[in-house]
Amino acid sequence: MNSWSRLAPIFDLSFRTYYRNSNARSVKGIEMSREKRRKKLVHRSIQLTLVKQVLLLWILFVTTTGFLSVVFQLMLDPFQSAADWNYHLRVIIGSLSLASFCLLPVFVMDSLKLSNRFVGPIVRLHSHIRLIRGGETKELMFRAGDFWKEIPGDFNQMIAELRDPRHDELVADRASAEDPEAELLDAELQSPASV
């Protein structure tokens, strides 16, 4: 028995627990899809704007780091020779630039992955609205890692209520339950005015 098999029951990470034949799971009563997005750019304009922002912040970071390296080098030893000063500055700026350049793809990919979690649900909601407008009655589901997990439940409930023949009665009952003064106002408006 390998170490993973011994740890799986402890953490309840067995293969059968999480990977069933169905392609959905319920989180707090809301159906969630376990499929991962295949596309990195779900909504091109929003996600590319986010990537541009990350790149601008990276350039600002590299520029600020270079400037502060020069200032600190001057403050640490203002009387060192030009050759020593140049060598130390190249080592510091070079190593910081190399490290930040190596991390840039990580920042960009992470921003795309994070943006998929909030852009993807909105794109899915938008396409689902088009499907409903076309007459399809499929329920809305978001992926497990997406933000706004409460939207599919509320949206599906709203669609079910709109299709209910008693929709107008339900809305009136809900409005009167939320505002007891509305019933008094309705009663006053319906009764003949006394002079």
BELTAWO-V950434 format. One record per pair of residues at least 6 apart in sequence whose ideal C-beta (glycine too) atoms are under 7 Angstrom apart, sorted by the first residue. I is the first residue (numbers start at 1). J is the second residue. Records with the same first field share a line. If there is no record, write none. Layout:
# BELTAWO-V950434
I->J ; J
This chain:
# BELTAWO-V950434
8->14
23->33 ; 34 ; 35
24->31 ; 32 ; 33 ; 34 ; 141
25->32 ; 34 ; 144
27->144 ; 149
29->153
30->149 ; 152 ; 153
31->139 ; 141
32->141 ; 142 ; 143 ; 144
33->141 ; 142 ; 143
34->144
35->143
37->116 ; 120 ; 143
40->112
41->47
42->116 ; 119 ; 120 ; 123
43->119 ; 123
46->115 ; 119
47->112 ; 115 ; 119
50->111 ; 115
51->108 ; 111 ; 112
54->107 ; 108 ; 111
58->100 ; 104 ; 107
61->100
62->97 ; 100
65->96
66->93
69->89 ; 92 ; 93 ; 96
70->89
73->85 ; 88 ; 89 ; 92
117->145 ; 146 ; 147
118->147
120->143 ; 146
121->142 ; 146 ; 147 ; 148 ; 151
124->142
125->140 ; 151 ; 155
128->140
131->138
132->159
139->156
140->152 ; 155 ; 156
141->152
142->149 ; 152
161->167 ; 170
164->170
175->182
176->182 ; 183
